[in-house]
Amino acid sequence: MFLPETPSAVPTPKTYWDKIGPAKLVILQLPPDDLADASPRYMASMRARKLDHMTEEQIRLTMRGYYGNLAFADAMLGEVLKALDDLDLRDRTLVAYHVDHGEMLYEHGLWTKGVFFGPSVRVPLIVRLPGVTPEGKESRALIEMIDLFPTIMDILNVADLPPTVQGRSFLPVLAGKTDRHRDVVRSEHDRSEGRD
């Protein structure tokens, strides 16, 4: 079974793995020249990890593991939220759920991260702060993860941030006052020698 971060085998509770029907997973068909302009270093990394010629069964198994682990992560988040309710902390606790990168999950025939396609660089961000965030509100505002720290500091009314902080608070987005934060977002990946 697989962690959401990588198609490498790791133990995961079987009940979550079994929730995912492999026959329902869609494998996209790719044009032959789809990766003609792909990064040679990234493609070499794919070849070195033997991720460039997977069988359909391996692809479905890896996708199943990824989605099974997402179901497991969802269940664990549910336990955290239930514990906050049980401890009567719901109304005074900020909950922020995010991840550091996406997963290609065989889009463009690619796996893992480190490429600048949407599935690799887009990440979820779910925030709950009673009295501030409108329940069920969704936003398509562009936010970078460097904005999370200044937002938390803004919530805590900490005005003096170190000059090295590059992000900016998106509290107005959380409060439902605007759906705009940034016009563009940046993403980078260190592909220096010895790094993945």
Long-range contacts (C-beta under 8 A, 24 or more apart in sequence): 1-65, 1-68, 1-69, 2-62, 2-65, 2-66, 2-68, 2-69, 3-65, 3-69, 4-66, 4-69, 4-70, 4-73, 4-99, 4-103, 5-103, 6-112, 7-51, 7-62, 7-65, 7-66, 7-111, 7-112, 9-65, 12-65, 12-68, 12-69, 12-72, 13-72, 16-68, 16-69, 16-71, 16-72, 16-75, 17-64, 17-65, 17-68, 18-68, 19-68, 19-71, 20-63, 20-64, 20-67, 20-68, 20-71, 22-60, 22-61, 22-63, 22-64, 25-60, 25-63, 25-64, 25-67, 27-56, 27-59, 27-60, 27-63, 27-106, 28-106, 28-107, 30-108, 30-109, 34-108, 34-109, 35-108, 35-109, 35-110, 38-108, 38-110, 38-115, 39-115, 39-191, 41-191, 42-110, 42-114, 42-115, 42-191, 45-114, 45-196, 46-110, 46-111, 49-111, 51-110, 51-111, 51-112, 52-109, 59-106, 62-106, 62-111, 63-105, 63-106, 66-103, 66-105, 90-130, 91-130, 91-131, 92-130, 93-130, 94-127, 94-128, 94-129, 94-152, 94-155, 95-126, 95-127, 95-128, 95-129, 96-125, 96-126, 96-127, 96-148, 96-152, 97-124, 97-125, 97-126, 97-127, 98-123, 98-124, 98-125, 98-126, 98-145, 98-148, 99-123, 99-124, 100-145, 113-189, 114-189, 114-191, 114-196, 116-187, 116-189, 121-187, 127-174, 129-155, 129-174, 132-171, 132-174, 132-175, 133-174, 133-175, 133-176, 134-175, 134-176, 137-176, 139-173, 139-179, 140-179, 141-170, 141-173, 141-178, 141-179, 141-180, 141-181, 141-182, 142-181, 142-182, 142-183, 142-184, 142-185, 143-170, 143-173, 143-181, 143-182, 143-185, 144-182, 144-185, 144-186, 147-181, 147-182
